Amino acid sequence: MTGRKKIAAILTTCFTRSHAEVILPKLIKGFPTDDGMLEPKVDLASIYLDQIHEADVCVPFAREHGIPIYPSIVKALTLGGGELAVDGVLIIGEHGDYGSNEKGQKLYPRRFFFEQVCGLFSTSGHSVPVFNDKHLSYSWEQARWMYDRALALKVPFMAGSSLPVAYRNPWLEYELETPVEEALSMAYGGLDAYGFHALELLQCMVERRRNGETGIVAVQCLEGQEVWEAEKQGLWSRELAAAAEEHIKPRTPGRMEDNCENPALFLLEYADGLRAASLILNGHLSGWGYAGRSGGELQGMEVFLHGDPHPHFVYMGLNIQEMFLTGKPQYPVERTLLTSGALDALMESRYRGHVRIETPHLDVCYRSYEKMPIRPTGPRPTGSSAIPWRTGEKSS
């Protein structure tokens, strides 16, 4: 491992098709891209596993590849010694037996994991790049603390999910400084776990608008019949929704009103006057879409996440690896900070009876990077991204 970057993985748990299971093997066995297999350029040096799942696949994987699993985060980062001994940290705080609060938010210990990591950085006198899977925290206060702590310690920090670097059909990417008059994303799934994806898909597009991101001043979550009433009131666009779902597969035939027993809607009002929405249509959609109007032109696309299994994680993994190699995030962590805070406020809106929530604290202003992250080369995966965990095992 001499001369190669050593990476510590900090995990909540790991089982088949979990986030850890579809990311970690790529750092050992390679990245199966549309253009062929790419060998990893970093080494997975250590693992901290917070919970051993009843269907765990991490322990035998680590044993086969000679990767030590340490009993603490500090030991994983020091490789059992007393000093920081790794060149990058991968935090995958998704899945596991953790409680939920009264708002329906899963209480993953991502801030605790990051706090342990930063504690060692502060005593070591230097920091290394950190990637945090999905949103920073269920809590705005915790998410903001993580962001501020990373700034204070000069931590190269990147976060989020695979949505921004997934397959797009047709391809749509705004140039920086594009005027965006309205925007909408479409999704399915639970409001906490998958609601973040819906918001992140929206945000990775609208952040490229003219003058950059200005922050969000108010949000509201609506459910049930109120979603359809909101469309009649002009709070979301049926035309944009049609453009967003045009290419989505699979999709249940028929009207969304007939297919969705309990639709959900996220409404967002930005500081510069942009109004955007995310529709979560369980029963109607099993996919993801985006549509926006720019300069009067309506454009929509599908963001394709299906495949065997989850090929979009290949490209997220390549961007994580690139940050570990260069020390430079491939996209702004402010995007994840803003979407984390917006989701927290939206869950609060739902908990308080679907009221409008003013969000002056979400004054997160930033500009998207001009340089594009590593992306797929086509609108659909061309082959399987499944990588066996153990020698002789078939791809799942």
Secondary structure, DSSP 4 states (H G I P E B T S, - for coil): -TTSEEEEEEES--BTTSHHHHHHHHHHH-EEETTEEE--SEEEEEEEES---TTB-HHHHHHHHTPPEESSHHHHHHTTSSS---SEEEEE--SSS--B-TTS-B---HHHHHHHHHHHHHHHT----EEEEB-S-SSHHHHHHHHHHHHHTT--EEEE-SGGGSEEES---PPTTB---EEEEEE-S-TTTTHHHHHHHHHHHHTTBTT-B--EEEEEEEETHHHHHHHHTTSS-HHHHHHHHTT-SSB-SS-HHHH-SS-EEEEEEETTS-EEEEEE-BTTBSSEEEEEEETTEEEEEEEE--STT-THHHHHHHHHHHHHHHS--SS-HHHHHHHHHHHHHHHHHHHTTS--EE-TT----B---SS-----SSSS--S-----SSTTPPP-
